[in-house]
Amino acid sequence: MITTRTWFCSAYITNTNLSYANFSKVVLEKCELWENRWIGAQVLGATFSGSDLSGGEFSTFDWRTAN
């Protein structure tokens, strides 16, 4: 189970439905996050610096709440 205390040195999350997932305060820097569905995902305080988010579906995704 992935919890708020889980740490990874790299992440490859691709071709996944992440709709309505809670990514609040998550740090996903320099990760492979391409072709995911992010509709309604919660990203308040999340960091995606240097991550590849190409090909993703982002309707109702609020970029202003992420760092």
Phi and psi in degrees as a GROMACS rama.xvg file:
@    title "Ramachandran Plot"
@    xaxis  label "Phi"
@    yaxis  label "Psi"
@TYPE xy
-90.6703  126.297  ILE-2
-121.604  -177.607  THR-3
-69.2866  -10.3833  THR-4
-107.851  12.8795  ARG-5
-87.0839  135.005  THR-6
-123.861  140.267  TRP-7
-128.351  147.895  PHE-8
-89.2328  -15.3819  CYS-9
-157.09  158.17  SER-10
-142.389  134.764  ALA-11
-124.152  101.009  TYR-12
-120.473  103.619  ILE-13
-132.436  150.84  THR-14
52.0465  44.2859  ASN-15
-123.106  147.132  THR-16
-87.709  102.639  ASN-17
-102.982  17.4379  LEU-18
-56.1037  131.299  SER-19
65.2221  12.1323  TYR-20
-71.1739  151.923  ALA-21
-99.239  106.596  ASN-22
-108.219  21.6008  PHE-23
-58.1384  127.496  SER-24
63.1919  16.3099  LYS-25
-80.879  140.828  VAL-26
-108.541  109.967  VAL-27
-123.606  74.0665  LEU-28
-95.9321  137.544  GLU-29
56.3637  41.9759  LYS-30
-108.982  158.412  CYS-31
-91.4403  105.847  GLU-32
-126.441  34.3829  LEU-33
-82.1148  152.277  TRP-34
57.7668  35.898  GLU-35
-98.3247  160.094  ASN-36
-102.861  116.757  ARG-37
-111.538  19.8447  TRP-38
-60.1772  119.45  ILE-39
72.2228  9.92077  GLY-40
-64.3463  141.131  ALA-41
-88.3391  120.033  GLN-42
-128.457  22.9727  VAL-43
-58.8899  116.429  LEU-44
77.5792  4.13693  GLY-45
-74.4183  152.25  ALA-46
-122.25  124.523  THR-47
-119.708  22.3164  PHE-48
-54.8285  125.209  SER-49
76.3217  3.09639  GLY-50
-84.6075  150.34  SER-51
-92.2544  105.218  ASP-52
-106.165  19.7879  LEU-53
-64.5722  148.09  SER-54
73.7734  6.52772  GLY-55
-81.0345  160.435  GLY-56
-105.488  119.28  GLU-57
-122.986  21.8351  PHE-58
-62.8082  140.223  SER-59
60.2876  26.385  THR-60
-97.0346  122.61  PHE-61
-97.6819  93.2333  ASP-62
-60.7899  -27.4825  TRP-63
-65.7065  -21.4682  ARG-64
-87.6472  -14.1047  THR-65
-91.2267  155.433  ALA-66
